[in-house]
Amino acid sequence: MQGLNTPLVNFPRFRFTLVFCVNELATAPTAWTETEFAELDLGDARLNKRARILMERFAADPTASVPKACQGWGETMAAYRFFNNDSVDWQAIMAPHWQQTQQRMAALPVVLCLQDTTELDFSGQGALGLGPLSYEAQRGMYLHPTYAVTPAREPLGIIDAWMWAREKKDKSGARGGPKESLRWIEGYERISEMAVQLPGTRLVYVADREADLVPLMLRAQELATPADWLVRARHNRCLPDGEKLWQHTSAGVPIGELTFAMAARHGVKARTVRQQLGTSNYR
């Protein structure tokens, strides 16, 4: 993806990868890096050791700057050399964690595979290789991970990730680069590949309304739906008999209700939301 091969002065890509893949393990004993990343192979034992040290430092304080997280100036400079090493690939760092996550998934009957997109805002930090975010004046990049959890909300780990920086809009207002909706489809494809490797585990792809895409549904159908998918509806689609999707699904008797707090956002006050749950079959 775009942005992956562009050097970043402040190294947000590598640093965020380290923080992101280990944050859920931060409460484990120090030796967790020796087990979770036992198979780490960056081509040099010194790089492997440095990567594990950085994981422990950032897991201990995920929001700290590089100098604050490191113990002394020598360790700080070693961290910057690591981030600036072109031979260090983020996928190689993640590979052992992916393997360990898959092993944890194999021991369970059902695993939810959650996808969503996060903006990494590095505006004003002087980094190179970034692109616009929600507002054209912002500078940063996007991360789209797949996070495996149990139905009881126990985190298992990260199993996939897209990272990219947007291109600027041209004079006509169009933006170049790959079609961003592909991340939802490719995410399902990766989960489908894993479903074949985990025949004893039911994988459920879960995504927000941005994934309400006909191409995604067709791709799942083409693959014979090896993984279930659960997507929040964005479009009130027409059904073959002329009925509308939302009216059809809400016509039955609710099977339950959820109550949760919705945080405040721009122009909208915080509020308590009551949401009914229902089921409906349609073929």
Secondary structure, DSSP 4 states (H G I P E B T S, - for coil): -TTTTS--TT-HHHHHHHHHHHGGGTTS-TTHHHHHTTT---SSHHHHHHHHHHHHHHHHSTTS-HHHHSSSHHHHHHHHHHHT-TT--HHHHHHHHHHHHHHHHHTSSEEEEEE--EEEE-TTS--SS-B--SSTT--EEEEEEEEEE-TT--EEEEEEEEEE-PPPB-TTS-B-SS-TTHHHHHHHHHHHHHHHH-TTSEEEEEE-GGG--HHHHHHHHHTT-SSEEEE---S-PBPTTS-BHHHHHTSS---EEEEEEEPPBTTB--EEEEEEE------
